[in-house]
Amino acid sequence: MTRAEGESFEWECLVPRLVHPLKVMIIEACHWIDRPLAASELCLVLDDAYSLPVINYHVRVLAKLRVLRKVGTSTVRGGIATYYVLSPRRLSR
């Protein structure tokens, strides 16, 4: 099946279906705050709209895609907080 004459592909409709809104919020928060952040801090920044496990999952995915870069860890109440910043090379493309 081919496209009809004059019909164009609507990218604006596709992008929101491919990019998770929470990932966008995490990237924006990291950009605006501009310091290393842990998932627990992002939970506070995002007004507890999402649970910590959900935010942590999306942070790990963004790190795996090299959008975020791990810059350190610290012990917090018996657990380990991992801190991330935006990966500069991903912002330049």
HTML snippet that shows the backbone in 3Dmol.js (N, CA, C, O; Angstrom):
<script src="https://3Dmol.org/build/3Dmol-min.js"></script>
<div id="view" style="width:600px;height:400px;position:relative"></div>
<script>
const pdb = `
ATOM      1  N   MET A   1       0.848  -1.169   0.000  1.00  0.00           N
ATOM      2  CA  MET A   1       0.000   0.000   0.000  1.00  0.00           C
ATOM      3  C   MET A   1       0.900   1.241   0.000  1.00  0.00           C
ATOM      4  O   MET A   1       1.851   1.315   0.778  1.00  0.00           O
ATOM      5  N   THR A   2       0.615   2.178  -0.837  1.00  0.00           N
ATOM      6  CA  THR A   2       1.399   3.403  -0.917  1.00  0.00           C
ATOM      7  C   THR A   2       0.584   4.570  -0.409  1.00  0.00           C
ATOM      8  O   THR A   2      -0.637   4.490  -0.278  1.00  0.00           O
ATOM      9  N   ARG A   3       1.292   5.672  -0.121  1.00  0.00           N
ATOM     10  CA  ARG A   3       0.599   6.871   0.337  1.00  0.00           C
ATOM     11  C   ARG A   3      -0.189   7.498  -0.792  1.00  0.00           C
ATOM     12  O   ARG A   3       0.216   7.451  -1.953  1.00  0.00           O
ATOM     13  N   ALA A   4      -1.297   8.074  -0.448  1.00  0.00           N
ATOM     14  CA  ALA A   4      -2.111   8.785  -1.433  1.00  0.00           C
ATOM     15  C   ALA A   4      -1.402  10.072  -1.832  1.00  0.00           C
ATOM     16  O   ALA A   4      -0.620  10.620  -1.056  1.00  0.00           O
ATOM     17  N   GLU A   5      -1.668  10.542  -3.013  1.00  0.00           N
ATOM     18  CA  GLU A   5      -1.092  11.783  -3.527  1.00  0.00           C
ATOM     19  C   GLU A   5      -1.342  12.938  -2.557  1.00  0.00           C
ATOM     20  O   GLU A   5      -2.480  13.179  -2.155  1.00  0.00           O
ATOM     21  N   GLY A   6      -0.273  13.655  -2.180  1.00  0.00           N
ATOM     22  CA  GLY A   6      -0.414  14.814  -1.307  1.00  0.00           C
ATOM     23  C   GLY A   6      -0.500  14.478   0.173  1.00  0.00           C
ATOM     24  O   GLY A   6      -0.542  15.386   1.002  1.00  0.00           O
ATOM     25  N   GLU A   7      -0.528  13.199   0.526  1.00  0.00           N
ATOM     26  CA  GLU A   7      -0.607  12.792   1.928  1.00  0.00           C
ATOM     27  C   GLU A   7       0.805  12.740   2.506  1.00  0.00           C
ATOM     28  O   GLU A   7       1.700  12.155   1.897  1.00  0.00           O
ATOM     29  N   SER A   8       1.009  13.339   3.662  1.00  0.00           N
ATOM     30  CA  SER A   8       2.339  13.343   4.266  1.00  0.00           C
ATOM     31  C   SER A   8       2.317  12.595   5.597  1.00  0.00           C
ATOM     32  O   SER A   8       1.274  12.414   6.226  1.00  0.00           O
ATOM     33  N   PHE A   9       3.495  12.175   5.988  1.00  0.00           N
ATOM     34  CA  PHE A   9       3.634  11.473   7.262  1.00  0.00           C
ATOM     35  C   PHE A   9       3.616  12.493   8.386  1.00  0.00           C
ATOM     36  O   PHE A   9       4.306  13.510   8.307  1.00  0.00           O
ATOM     37  N   GLU A  10       2.846  12.241   9.422  1.00  0.00           N
ATOM     38  CA  GLU A  10       2.702  13.196  10.520  1.00  0.00           C
ATOM     39  C   GLU A  10       3.603  12.800  11.690  1.00  0.00           C
ATOM     40  O   GLU A  10       3.208  12.029  12.564  1.00  0.00           O
ATOM     41  N   TRP A  11       4.832  13.349  11.687  1.00  0.00           N
ATOM     42  CA  TRP A  11       5.789  13.066  12.743  1.00  0.00           C
ATOM     43  C   TRP A  11       5.286  13.523  14.097  1.00  0.00           C
ATOM     44  O   TRP A  11       5.549  12.872  15.108  1.00  0.00           O
ATOM     45  N   GLU A  12       4.568  14.632  14.128  1.00  0.00           N
ATOM     46  CA  GLU A  12       4.077  15.176  15.388  1.00  0.00           C
ATOM     47  C   GLU A  12       3.195  14.181  16.135  1.00  0.00           C
ATOM     48  O   GLU A  12       3.131  14.202  17.364  1.00  0.00           O
ATOM     49  N   CYS A  13       2.524  13.322  15.400  1.00  0.00           N
ATOM     50  CA  CYS A  13       1.654  12.319  16.024  1.00  0.00           C
ATOM     51  C   CYS A  13       2.452  11.103  16.503  1.00  0.00           C
ATOM     52  O   CYS A  13       2.052  10.429  17.453  1.00  0.00           O
ATOM     53  N   LEU A  14       3.572  10.827  15.848  1.00  0.00           N
ATOM     54  CA  LEU A  14       4.356   9.641  16.169  1.00  0.00           C
ATOM     55  C   LEU A  14       5.239   9.830  17.410  1.00  0.00           C
ATOM     56  O   LEU A  14       5.306   8.945  18.263  1.00  0.00           O
ATOM     57  N   VAL A  15       5.902  10.958  17.510  1.00  0.00           N
ATOM     58  CA  VAL A  15       6.877  11.177  18.580  1.00  0.00           C
ATOM     59  C   VAL A  15       6.272  10.981  19.968  1.00  0.00           C
ATOM     60  O   VAL A  15       6.878  10.280  20.779  1.00  0.00           O
ATOM     61  N   PRO A  16       5.104  11.563  20.293  1.00  0.00           N
ATOM     62  CA  PRO A  16       4.559  11.346  21.639  1.00  0.00           C
ATOM     63  C   PRO A  16       4.249   9.879  21.942  1.00  0.00           C
ATOM     64  O   PRO A  16       4.196   9.484  23.107  1.00  0.00           O
ATOM     65  N   ARG A  17       4.047   9.090  20.921  1.00  0.00           N
ATOM     66  CA  ARG A  17       3.762   7.671  21.152  1.00  0.00           C
ATOM     67  C   ARG A  17       5.041   6.876  21.398  1.00  0.00           C
ATOM     68  O   ARG A  17       4.993   5.798  21.991  1.00  0.00           O
ATOM     69  N   LEU A  18       6.183   7.397  20.950  1.00  0.00           N
ATOM     70  CA  LEU A  18       7.451   6.701  21.105  1.00  0.00           C
ATOM     71  C   LEU A  18       8.233   7.156  22.328  1.00  0.00           C
ATOM     72  O   LEU A  18       8.992   6.376  22.903  1.00  0.00           O
ATOM     73  N   VAL A  19       8.059   8.395  22.725  1.00  0.00           N
ATOM     74  CA  VAL A  19       8.824   8.959  23.835  1.00  0.00           C
ATOM     75  C   VAL A  19       7.931   9.026  25.072  1.00  0.00           C
ATOM     76  O   VAL A  19       6.879   9.665  25.061  1.00  0.00           O
ATOM     77  N   HIS A  20       8.366   8.360  26.130  1.00  0.00           N
ATOM     78  CA  HIS A  20       7.566   8.343  27.354  1.00  0.00           C
ATOM     79  C   HIS A  20       7.632   9.712  28.029  1.00  0.00           C
ATOM     80  O   HIS A  20       8.722  10.264  28.183  1.00  0.00           O
ATOM     81  N   PRO A  21       6.497  10.269  28.433  1.00  0.00           N
ATOM     82  CA  PRO A  21       6.488  11.600  29.046  1.00  0.00           C
ATOM     83  C   PRO A  21       7.356  11.707  30.300  1.00  0.00           C
ATOM     84  O   PRO A  21       7.921  12.769  30.563  1.00  0.00           O
ATOM     85  N   LEU A  22       7.473  10.640  31.071  1.00  0.00           N
ATOM     86  CA  LEU A  22       8.306  10.691  32.269  1.00  0.00           C
ATOM     87  C   LEU A  22       9.776  10.835  31.899  1.00  0.00           C
ATOM     88  O   LEU A  22      10.515  11.548  32.579  1.00  0.00           O
ATOM     89  N   LYS A  23      10.208  10.176  30.842  1.00  0.00           N
ATOM     90  CA  LYS A  23      11.597  10.324  30.405  1.00  0.00           C
ATOM     91  C   LYS A  23      11.876  11.771  30.016  1.00  0.00           C
ATOM     92  O   LYS A  23      12.942  12.305  30.324  1.00  0.00           O
ATOM     93  N   VAL A  24      10.935  12.399  29.347  1.00  0.00           N
ATOM     94  CA  VAL A  24      11.086  13.803  28.968  1.00  0.00           C
ATOM     95  C   VAL A  24      11.173  14.668  30.224  1.00  0.00           C
ATOM     96  O   VAL A  24      12.010  15.569  30.291  1.00  0.00           O
ATOM     97  N   MET A  25      10.328  14.412  31.215  1.00  0.00           N
ATOM     98  CA  MET A  25      10.356  15.186  32.458  1.00  0.00           C
ATOM     99  C   MET A  25      11.685  15.003  33.201  1.00  0.00           C
ATOM    100  O   MET A  25      12.211  15.957  33.774  1.00  0.00           O
ATOM    101  N   ILE A  26      12.223  13.789  33.192  1.00  0.00           N
ATOM    102  CA  ILE A  26      13.503  13.523  33.845  1.00  0.00           C
ATOM    103  C   ILE A  26      14.617  14.299  33.149  1.00  0.00           C
ATOM    104  O   ILE A  26      15.449  14.925  33.806  1.00  0.00           O
ATOM    105  N   ILE A  27      14.631  14.257  31.840  1.00  0.00           N
ATOM    106  CA  ILE A  27      15.651  14.982  31.077  1.00  0.00           C
ATOM    107  C   ILE A  27      15.530  16.482  31.330  1.00  0.00           C
ATOM    108  O   ILE A  27      16.536  17.161  31.537  1.00  0.00           O
ATOM    109  N   GLU A  28      14.319  16.993  31.315  1.00  0.00           N
ATOM    110  CA  GLU A  28      14.122  18.424  31.565  1.00  0.00           C
ATOM    111  C   GLU A  28      14.566  18.815  32.974  1.00  0.00           C
ATOM    112  O   GLU A  28      15.194  19.857  33.158  1.00  0.00           O
ATOM    113  N   ALA A  29      14.245  17.990  33.960  1.00  0.00           N
ATOM    114  CA  ALA A  29      14.646  18.282  35.339  1.00  0.00           C
ATOM    115  C   ALA A  29      16.170  18.292  35.463  1.00  0.00           C
ATOM    116  O   ALA A  29      16.736  19.175  36.107  1.00  0.00           O
ATOM    117  N   CYS A  30      16.827  17.320  34.853  1.00  0.00           N
ATOM    118  CA  CYS A  30      18.293  17.271  34.898  1.00  0.00           C
ATOM    119  C   CYS A  30      18.903  18.487  34.205  1.00  0.00           C
ATOM    120  O   CYS A  30      19.918  19.023  34.650  1.00  0.00           O
ATOM    121  N   HIS A  31      18.283  18.909  33.129  1.00  0.00           N
ATOM    122  CA  HIS A  31      18.777  20.079  32.395  1.00  0.00           C
ATOM    123  C   HIS A  31      18.609  21.356  33.211  1.00  0.00           C
ATOM    124  O   HIS A  31      19.541  22.153  33.311  1.00  0.00           O
ATOM    125  N   TRP A  32      17.440  21.556  33.791  1.00  0.00           N
ATOM    126  CA  TRP A  32      17.165  22.809  34.507  1.00  0.00           C
ATOM    127  C   TRP A  32      17.865  22.881  35.857  1.00  0.00           C
ATOM    128  O   TRP A  32      18.335  23.948  36.252  1.00  0.00           O
ATOM    129  N   ILE A  33      17.940  21.762  36.567  1.00  0.00           N
ATOM    130  CA  ILE A  33      18.569  21.773  37.887  1.00  0.00           C
ATOM    131  C   ILE A  33      20.094  21.795  37.752  1.00  0.00           C
ATOM    132  O   ILE A  33      20.784  22.396  38.576  1.00  0.00           O
ATOM    133  N   ASP A  34      20.609  21.150  36.728  1.00  0.00           N
ATOM    134  CA  ASP A  34      22.025  21.224  36.351  1.00  0.00           C
ATOM    135  C   ASP A  34      22.981  20.845  37.481  1.00  0.00           C
ATOM    136  O   ASP A  34      23.969  21.535  37.733  1.00  0.00           O
ATOM    137  N   ARG A  35      22.675  19.750  38.147  1.00  0.00           N
ATOM    138  CA  ARG A  35      23.581  19.155  39.129  1.00  0.00           C
ATOM    139  C   ARG A  35      23.221  17.673  39.216  1.00  0.00           C
ATOM    140  O   ARG A  35      22.125  17.286  38.809  1.00  0.00           O
ATOM    141  N   PRO A  36      24.108  16.847  39.731  1.00  0.00           N
ATOM    142  CA  PRO A  36      23.793  15.420  39.832  1.00  0.00           C
ATOM    143  C   PRO A  36      22.524  15.186  40.658  1.00  0.00           C
ATOM    144  O   PRO A  36      22.338  15.785  41.717  1.00  0.00           O
ATOM    145  N   LEU A  37      21.665  14.312  40.158  1.00  0.00           N
ATOM    146  CA  LEU A  37      20.405  13.988  40.832  1.00  0.00           C
ATOM    147  C   LEU A  37      20.239  12.483  40.966  1.00  0.00           C
ATOM    148  O   LEU A  37      20.625  11.719  40.081  1.00  0.00           O
ATOM    149  N   ALA A  38      19.664  12.077  42.076  1.00  0.00           N
ATOM    150  CA  ALA A  38      19.290  10.678  42.294  1.00  0.00           C
ATOM    151  C   ALA A  38      17.801  10.532  41.982  1.00  0.00           C
ATOM    152  O   ALA A  38      17.065  11.518  41.948  1.00  0.00           O
ATOM    153  N   ALA A  39      17.373   9.311  41.759  1.00  0.00           N
ATOM    154  CA  ALA A  39      15.956   9.054  41.461  1.00  0.00           C
ATOM    155  C   ALA A  39      15.060   9.565  42.590  1.00  0.00           C
ATOM    156  O   ALA A  39      13.964  10.063  42.331  1.00  0.00           O
ATOM    157  N   SER A  40      15.518   9.447  43.837  1.00  0.00           N
ATOM    158  CA  SER A  40      14.703   9.919  44.968  1.00  0.00           C
ATOM    159  C   SER A  40      14.516  11.438  44.917  1.00  0.00           C
ATOM    160  O   SER A  40      13.456  11.941  45.290  1.00  0.00           O
ATOM    161  N   GLU A  41      15.531  12.170  44.462  1.00  0.00           N
ATOM    162  CA  GLU A  41      15.397  13.621  44.320  1.00  0.00           C
ATOM    163  C   GLU A  41      14.457  13.969  43.166  1.00  0.00           C
ATOM    164  O   GLU A  41      13.670  14.912  43.260  1.00  0.00           O
ATOM    165  N   LEU A  42      14.545  13.212  42.092  1.00  0.00           N
ATOM    166  CA  LEU A  42      13.634  13.434  40.962  1.00  0.00           C
ATOM    167  C   LEU A  42      12.193  13.195  41.391  1.00  0.00           C
ATOM    168  O   LEU A  42      11.277  13.865  40.914  1.00  0.00           O
ATOM    169  N   CYS A  43      11.995  12.239  42.289  1.00  0.00           N
ATOM    170  CA  CYS A  43      10.648  11.962  42.806  1.00  0.00           C
ATOM    171  C   CYS A  43      10.091  13.205  43.493  1.00  0.00           C
ATOM    172  O   CYS A  43       8.913  13.524  43.334  1.00  0.00           O
ATOM    173  N   LEU A  44      10.924  13.907  44.252  1.00  0.00           N
ATOM    174  CA  LEU A  44      10.492  15.137  44.927  1.00  0.00           C
ATOM    175  C   LEU A  44      10.266  16.269  43.922  1.00  0.00           C
ATOM    176  O   LEU A  44       9.302  17.027  44.037  1.00  0.00           O
ATOM    177  N   VAL A  45      11.152  16.375  42.947  1.00  0.00           N
ATOM    178  CA  VAL A  45      11.040  17.421  41.923  1.00  0.00           C
ATOM    179  C   VAL A  45       9.755  17.255  41.121  1.00  0.00           C
ATOM    180  O   VAL A  45       9.113  18.237  40.749  1.00  0.00           O
ATOM    181  N   LEU A  46       9.392  16.021  40.863  1.00  0.00           N
ATOM    182  CA  LEU A  46       8.190  15.743  40.067  1.00  0.00           C
ATOM    183  C   LEU A  46       6.940  15.664  40.934  1.00  0.00           C
ATOM    184  O   LEU A  46       5.924  15.115  40.506  1.00  0.00           O
ATOM    185  N   ASP A  47       7.004  16.205  42.147  1.00  0.00           N
ATOM    186  CA  ASP A  47       5.856  16.294  43.062  1.00  0.00           C
ATOM    187  C   ASP A  47       5.191  14.961  43.347  1.00  0.00           C
ATOM    188  O   ASP A  47       3.969  14.885  43.475  1.00  0.00           O
ATOM    189  N   ASP A  48       5.988  13.914  43.447  1.00  0.00           N
ATOM    190  CA  ASP A  48       5.458  12.578  43.744  1.00  0.00           C
ATOM    191  C   ASP A  48       4.371  12.139  42.769  1.00  0.00           C
ATOM    192  O   ASP A  48       3.505  11.336  43.117  1.00  0.00           O
ATOM    193  N   ALA A  49       4.418  12.667  41.547  1.00  0.00           N
ATOM    194  CA  ALA A  49       3.440  12.262  40.532  1.00  0.00           C
ATOM    195  C   ALA A  49       3.668  10.813  40.105  1.00  0.00           C
ATOM    196  O   ALA A  49       2.741  10.130  39.669  1.00  0.00           O
ATOM    197  N   TYR A  50       4.917  10.354  40.238  1.00  0.00           N
ATOM    198  CA  TYR A  50       5.273   8.983  39.899  1.00  0.00           C
ATOM    199  C   TYR A  50       5.965   8.367  41.103  1.00  0.00           C
ATOM    200  O   TYR A  50       6.586   9.076  41.895  1.00  0.00           O
ATOM    201  N   SER A  51       5.862   7.062  41.244  1.00  0.00           N
ATOM    202  CA  SER A  51       6.503   6.387  42.378  1.00  0.00           C
ATOM    203  C   SER A  51       8.010   6.266  42.125  1.00  0.00           C
ATOM    204  O   SER A  51       8.469   6.316  40.984  1.00  0.00           O
ATOM    205  N   LEU A  52       8.752   6.110  43.198  1.00  0.00           N
ATOM    206  CA  LEU A  52      10.205   5.984  43.101  1.00  0.00           C
ATOM    207  C   LEU A  52      10.625   4.811  42.211  1.00  0.00           C
ATOM    208  O   LEU A  52      11.527   4.987  41.392  1.00  0.00           O
ATOM    209  N   PRO A  53      10.020   3.623  42.327  1.00  0.00           N
ATOM    210  CA  PRO A  53      10.434   2.531  41.430  1.00  0.00           C
ATOM    211  C   PRO A  53      10.222   2.853  39.947  1.00  0.00           C
ATOM    212  O   PRO A  53      11.024   2.447  39.106  1.00  0.00           O
ATOM    213  N   VAL A  54       9.164   3.569  39.629  1.00  0.00           N
ATOM    214  CA  VAL A  54       8.893   3.925  38.226  1.00  0.00           C
ATOM    215  C   VAL A  54       9.941   4.925  37.733  1.00  0.00           C
ATOM    216  O   VAL A  54      10.471   4.780  36.631  1.00  0.00           O
ATOM    217  N   ILE A  55      10.233   5.929  38.542  1.00  0.00           N
ATOM    218  CA  ILE A  55      11.253   6.918  38.162  1.00  0.00           C
ATOM    219  C   ILE A  55      12.613   6.232  38.047  1.00  0.00           C
ATOM    220  O   ILE A  55      13.357   6.483  37.099  1.00  0.00           O
ATOM    221  N   ASN A  56      12.937   5.378  38.996  1.00  0.00           N
ATOM    222  CA  ASN A  56      14.205   4.658  38.970  1.00  0.00           C
ATOM    223  C   ASN A  56      14.344   3.828  37.702  1.00  0.00           C
ATOM    224  O   ASN A  56      15.420   3.791  37.105  1.00  0.00           O
ATOM    225  N   TYR A  57      13.279   3.164  37.282  1.00  0.00           N
ATOM    226  CA  TYR A  57      13.297   2.364  36.047  1.00  0.00           C
ATOM    227  C   TYR A  57      13.643   3.255  34.849  1.00  0.00           C
ATOM    228  O   TYR A  57      14.520   2.915  34.055  1.00  0.00           O
ATOM    229  N   HIS A  58      12.958   4.387  34.723  1.00  0.00           N
ATOM    230  CA  HIS A  58      13.183   5.263  33.571  1.00  0.00           C
ATOM    231  C   HIS A  58      14.573   5.900  33.608  1.00  0.00           C
ATOM    232  O   HIS A  58      15.180   6.116  32.559  1.00  0.00           O
ATOM    233  N   VAL A  59      15.078   6.201  34.796  1.00  0.00           N
ATOM    234  CA  VAL A  59      16.438   6.729  34.924  1.00  0.00           C
ATOM    235  C   VAL A  59      17.442   5.678  34.444  1.00  0.00           C
ATOM    236  O   VAL A  59      18.382   6.003  33.718  1.00  0.00           O
ATOM    237  N   ARG A  60      17.246   4.427  34.843  1.00  0.00           N
ATOM    238  CA  ARG A  60      18.156   3.354  34.412  1.00  0.00           C
ATOM    239  C   ARG A  60      18.109   3.156  32.901  1.00  0.00           C
ATOM    240  O   ARG A  60      19.142   2.928  32.272  1.00  0.00           O
ATOM    241  N   VAL A  61      16.918   3.243  32.319  1.00  0.00           N
ATOM    242  CA  VAL A  61      16.801   3.117  30.862  1.00  0.00           C
ATOM    243  C   VAL A  61      17.540   4.264  30.170  1.00  0.00           C
ATOM    244  O   VAL A  61      18.265   4.041  29.200  1.00  0.00           O
ATOM    245  N   LEU A  62      17.359   5.487  30.665  1.00  0.00           N
ATOM    246  CA  LEU A  62      18.052   6.641  30.079  1.00  0.00           C
ATOM    247  C   LEU A  62      19.572   6.497  30.237  1.00  0.00           C
ATOM    248  O   LEU A  62      20.322   6.910  29.353  1.00  0.00           O
ATOM    249  N   ALA A  63      20.026   5.923  31.342  1.00  0.00           N
ATOM    250  CA  ALA A  63      21.460   5.690  31.535  1.00  0.00           C
ATOM    251  C   ALA A  63      21.965   4.623  30.558  1.00  0.00           C
ATOM    252  O   ALA A  63      23.057   4.748  30.003  1.00  0.00           O
ATOM    253  N   LYS A  64      21.174   3.592  30.356  1.00  0.00           N
ATOM    254  CA  LYS A  64      21.551   2.537  29.419  1.00  0.00           C
ATOM    255  C   LYS A  64      21.650   3.086  27.993  1.00  0.00           C
ATOM    256  O   LYS A  64      22.502   2.656  27.216  1.00  0.00           O
ATOM    257  N   LEU A  65      20.787   4.024  27.658  1.00  0.00           N
ATOM    258  CA  LEU A  65      20.816   4.665  26.334  1.00  0.00           C
ATOM    259  C   LEU A  65      21.880   5.757  26.248  1.00  0.00           C
ATOM    260  O   LEU A  65      22.064   6.371  25.197  1.00  0.00           O
ATOM    261  N   ARG A  66      22.582   5.996  27.363  1.00  0.00           N
ATOM    262  CA  ARG A  66      23.631   7.004  27.491  1.00  0.00           C
ATOM    263  C   ARG A  66      23.122   8.437  27.357  1.00  0.00           C
ATOM    264  O   ARG A  66      23.858   9.336  26.951  1.00  0.00           O
ATOM    265  N   VAL A  67      21.865   8.629  27.703  1.00  0.00           N
ATOM    266  CA  VAL A  67      21.314   9.988  27.790  1.00  0.00           C
ATOM    267  C   VAL A  67      21.717  10.581  29.132  1.00  0.00           C
ATOM    268  O   VAL A  67      22.005  11.773  29.236  1.00  0.00           O
ATOM    269  N   LEU A  68      21.733   9.733  30.161  1.00  0.00           N
ATOM    270  CA  LEU A  68      22.213  10.128  31.483  1.00  0.00           C
ATOM    271  C   LEU A  68      23.525   9.401  31.754  1.00  0.00           C
ATOM    272  O   LEU A  68      23.767   8.312  31.234  1.00  0.00           O
ATOM    273  N   ARG A  69      24.363  10.018  32.574  1.00  0.00           N
ATOM    274  CA  ARG A  69      25.658   9.437  32.933  1.00  0.00           C
ATOM    275  C   ARG A  69      25.747   9.352  34.449  1.00  0.00           C
ATOM    276  O   ARG A  69      25.479  10.327  35.152  1.00  0.00           O
ATOM    277  N   LYS A  70      26.125   8.181  34.948  1.00  0.00           N
ATOM    278  CA  LYS A  70      26.295   7.979  36.390  1.00  0.00           C
ATOM    279  C   LYS A  70      27.557   8.713  36.836  1.00  0.00           C
ATOM    280  O   LYS A  70      28.628   8.555  36.249  1.00  0.00           O
ATOM    281  N   VAL A  71      27.405   9.526  37.895  1.00  0.00           N
ATOM    282  CA  VAL A  71      28.552  10.303  38.377  1.00  0.00           C
ATOM    283  C   VAL A  71      28.916  10.011  39.828  1.00  0.00           C
ATOM    284  O   VAL A  71      29.901  10.556  40.327  1.00  0.00           O
ATOM    285  N   GLY A  72      28.164   9.179  40.510  1.00  0.00           N
ATOM    286  CA  GLY A  72      28.511   8.865  41.889  1.00  0.00           C
ATOM    287  C   GLY A  72      27.404   8.152  42.627  1.00  0.00           C
ATOM    288  O   GLY A  72      26.287   8.001  42.132  1.00  0.00           O
ATOM    289  N   THR A  73      27.748   7.715  43.834  1.00  0.00           N
ATOM    290  CA  THR A  73      26.783   7.050  44.713  1.00  0.00           C
ATOM    291  C   THR A  73      27.017   7.543  46.138  1.00  0.00           C
ATOM    292  O   THR A  73      28.081   8.065  46.470  1.00  0.00           O
ATOM    293  N   SER A  74      26.002   7.365  46.962  1.00  0.00           N
ATOM    294  CA  SER A  74      26.143   7.644  48.391  1.00  0.00           C
ATOM    295  C   SER A  74      25.184   6.741  49.154  1.00  0.00           C
ATOM    296  O   SER A  74      24.179   6.284  48.609  1.00  0.00           O
ATOM    297  N   THR A  75      25.503   6.491  50.412  1.00  0.00           N
ATOM    298  CA  THR A  75      24.641   5.679  51.264  1.00  0.00           C
ATOM    299  C   THR A  75      23.581   6.579  51.879  1.00  0.00           C
ATOM    300  O   THR A  75      23.890   7.601  52.492  1.00  0.00           O
ATOM    301  N   VAL A  76      22.334   6.183  51.706  1.00  0.00           N
ATOM    302  CA  VAL A  76      21.208   6.959  52.235  1.00  0.00           C
ATOM    303  C   VAL A  76      20.274   5.997  52.955  1.00  0.00           C
ATOM    304  O   VAL A  76      19.692   5.110  52.332  1.00  0.00           O
ATOM    305  N   ARG A  77      20.131   6.170  54.272  1.00  0.00           N
ATOM    306  CA  ARG A  77      19.234   5.345  55.093  1.00  0.00           C
ATOM    307  C   ARG A  77      19.352   3.849  54.786  1.00  0.00           C
ATOM    308  O   ARG A  77      18.346   3.161  54.619  1.00  0.00           O
ATOM    309  N   GLY A  78      20.585   3.359  54.713  1.00  0.00           N
ATOM    310  CA  GLY A  78      20.808   1.934  54.499  1.00  0.00           C
ATOM    311  C   GLY A  78      20.752   1.502  53.048  1.00  0.00           C
ATOM    312  O   GLY A  78      21.022   0.340  52.743  1.00  0.00           O
ATOM    313  N   GLY A  79      20.412   2.398  52.157  1.00  0.00           N
ATOM    314  CA  GLY A  79      20.393   2.088  50.726  1.00  0.00           C
ATOM    315  C   GLY A  79      21.471   2.875  50.004  1.00  0.00           C
ATOM    316  O   GLY A  79      22.210   3.653  50.608  1.00  0.00           O
ATOM    317  N   ILE A  80      21.545   2.658  48.715  1.00  0.00           N
ATOM    318  CA  ILE A  80      22.542   3.372  47.921  1.00  0.00           C
ATOM    319  C   ILE A  80      21.819   4.260  46.916  1.00  0.00           C
ATOM    320  O   ILE A  80      20.998   3.782  46.134  1.00  0.00           O
ATOM    321  N   ALA A  81      22.127   5.547  46.941  1.00  0.00           N
ATOM    322  CA  ALA A  81      21.585   6.499  45.971  1.00  0.00           C
ATOM    323  C   ALA A  81      22.618   6.669  44.863  1.00  0.00           C
ATOM    324  O   ALA A  81      23.793   6.922  45.130  1.00  0.00           O
ATOM    325  N   THR A  82      22.173   6.530  43.627  1.00  0.00           N
ATOM    326  CA  THR A  82      23.044   6.707  42.471  1.00  0.00           C
ATOM    327  C   THR A  82      22.697   8.041  41.829  1.00  0.00           C
ATOM    328  O   THR A  82      21.526   8.337  41.589  1.00  0.00           O
ATOM    329  N   TYR A  83      23.710   8.839  41.552  1.00  0.00           N
ATOM    330  CA  TYR A  83      23.513  10.184  41.007  1.00  0.00           C
ATOM    331  C   TYR A  83      23.862  10.221  39.527  1.00  0.00           C
ATOM    332  O   TYR A  83      24.832   9.609  39.082  1.00  0.00           O
ATOM    333  N   TYR A  84      23.047  10.953  38.779  1.00  0.00           N
ATOM    334  CA  TYR A  84      23.194  11.038  37.328  1.00  0.00           C
ATOM    335  C   TYR A  84      23.183  12.491  36.875  1.00  0.00           C
ATOM    336  O   TYR A  84      22.604  13.360  37.526  1.00  0.00           O
ATOM    337  N   VAL A  85      23.837  12.732  35.746  1.00  0.00           N
ATOM    338  CA  VAL A  85      23.762  14.015  35.043  1.00  0.00           C
ATOM    339  C   VAL A  85      23.473  13.711  33.579  1.00  0.00           C
ATOM    340  O   VAL A  85      23.629  12.576  33.130  1.00  0.00           O
ATOM    341  N   LEU A  86      23.053  14.726  32.843  1.00  0.00           N
ATOM    342  CA  LEU A  86      22.854  14.563  31.409  1.00  0.00           C
ATOM    343  C   LEU A  86      24.201  14.297  30.742  1.00  0.00           C
ATOM    344  O   LEU A  86      25.220  14.880  31.112  1.00  0.00           O
ATOM    345  N   SER A  87      24.185  13.429  29.780  1.00  0.00           N
ATOM    346  CA  SER A  87      25.398  13.151  29.027  1.00  0.00           C
ATOM    347  C   SER A  87      25.559  14.229  27.961  1.00  0.00           C
ATOM    348  O   SER A  87      24.719  14.333  27.067  1.00  0.00           O
ATOM    349  N   PRO A  88      26.626  15.038  28.034  1.00  0.00           N
ATOM    350  CA  PRO A  88      26.763  16.175  27.118  1.00  0.00           C
ATOM    351  C   PRO A  88      26.800  15.788  25.651  1.00  0.00           C
ATOM    352  O   PRO A  88      26.270  16.520  24.815  1.00  0.00           O
ATOM    353  N   ARG A  89      27.405  14.672  25.316  1.00  0.00           N
ATOM    354  CA  ARG A  89      27.488  14.319  23.899  1.00  0.00           C
ATOM    355  C   ARG A  89      26.129  13.979  23.302  1.00  0.00           C
ATOM    356  O   ARG A  89      25.935  14.135  22.097  1.00  0.00           O
ATOM    357  N   ARG A  90      25.198  13.522  24.108  1.00  0.00           N
ATOM    358  CA  ARG A  90      23.861  13.225  23.599  1.00  0.00           C
ATOM    359  C   ARG A  90      23.070  14.500  23.337  1.00  0.00           C
ATOM    360  O   ARG A  90      22.164  14.509  22.504  1.00  0.00           O
ATOM    361  N   LEU A  91      23.403  15.569  24.037  1.00  0.00           N
ATOM    362  CA  LEU A  91      22.698  16.827  23.844  1.00  0.00           C
ATOM    363  C   LEU A  91      23.150  17.536  22.588  1.00  0.00           C
ATOM    364  O   LEU A  91      22.418  18.365  22.048  1.00  0.00           O
ATOM    365  N   SER A  92      24.363  17.220  22.104  1.00  0.00           N
ATOM    366  CA  SER A  92      24.904  17.948  20.971  1.00  0.00           C
ATOM    367  C   SER A  92      24.440  17.409  19.625  1.00  0.00           C
ATOM    368  O   SER A  92      24.667  18.055  18.602  1.00  0.00           O
ATOM    369  N   ARG A  93      23.818  16.286  19.596  1.00  0.00           N
ATOM    370  CA  ARG A  93      23.403  15.697  18.313  1.00  0.00           C
ATOM    371  C   ARG A  93      22.020  16.109  17.939  1.00  0.00           C
ATOM    372  O   ARG A  93      21.518  15.704  16.891  1.00  0.00           O
TER     373      ARG A  93
END
`;
const viewer = $3Dmol.createViewer("view");
viewer.addModel(pdb, "pdb");
viewer.setStyle({}, {cartoon: {color: "spectrum"}});
viewer.zoomTo();
viewer.render();
</script>
